[in-house]
Amino acid sequence: MKIVVFGLTVSSSWGNGHATLWRGLAGALARRGHHVVFYEKDTQWYAAARDLHDWQAGELVIYPDWADIAGRAADDIASADVAMVTSYCPDAIRATEAVLGASRATRIFYDLDTPVTLSRLAQGVDYIGPDGLGGFDLVLSYTGGRALDDLRLRLGARRVAPLYGHVDPAVHRPTQPSERFRADLSYLGTYAADRQAALEQLFIAPARELPDRRFLIGGAQYPQNFPWTENIFFVRHLPPAEHPAFFSSGRLTLNVTREAMAAMGWCPSGRLFEAAACGAPILTDSWEGLESFFAPGREILVASTTAQAVDALALGDAELARIAAAARERVLAEHTSDRRAVDFENALDLVRAPARRDFASAGA
């Protein structure tokens, strides 16, 4: 299949979770004989932090303005089997108009930020037009559970399916620990105000209670007034190639879910799967549906309070290693990019099945 995507970014992992996911998914799709053409607007902030320059998994079209590629995009859509628009695509409205005009391709919207989308509908979402999502043949969602019902009820989606996060184990795998990333508790993530309350409770407060332990944050966009302590260290944005060393160098790593996603549930972040694939024991905040991805207490540790986070830090190395091994086994079995490529194909089959049945009935 030829799959044409109008998305946020593949070329830069700075400050977003889209790039790493697309790199893994496109690679998996390529291994299954498909070809991805990804259109990415050349924005200043991603151009300044570009960490992918030669994409072997697909064809990356970086363009300055929609007018410069409108003709080429129309040609690609005309020859595509699948034409897709994603959340946060800078030219989503124009791309949607082009995709919905396709006569050959299966037309898909992929919301990698569903809870954020739904929480902002009253204020307006600049990547969804006034007619909602009813024109698409299929709406894929990074979040499952009741988010799928809301996409139908509030945005008119006709067919919906989850397409969760995933990890490419060829990129994220156990590696040699680095002294630079040594920590008793680490956290890798872009700063977000709606994660701060949970980060205060599960990371900053434990750091204050345990001044002899080393805490490490890796990420971007942290404000100057962030409540640092003497035992909290910081490394700026790390490209995906450095994630394995980061995750492999700490005793325990923390996952904190964005507020809107945690409230909606069924929202496993890509970081969860990356850390597990790298063999890191994980401590996470709690959200509905977590047990469908990891077994709490056996494959992952869950905390809702500072005391629970401190208790997790008190566990012995052998217990943490057992939890990490179980999580890695689960991820490699169920949450790889190759598995998501199969999920994607299966979702497409469900959309196309009625058309095939109608054709068979007509032939009979």
Beta strands, then each sheet from edge to edge (+ up, - down):
strand 1: 2-7
strand 2: 35-41
strand 3: 59-63
strand 4: 82-86
strand 5: 106-111
strand 6: 138-141
strand 7: 160-162
strand 8: 185-188
strand 9: 215-219
strand 10: 232-236
strand 11: 253-255
strand 12: 282-284
strand 13: 301-302
sheet 1: 3+ 2+ 1+ 4+ 5+ 6+ 7+
sheet 2: 10+ 9+ 8+ 11+ 12+ 13+
end
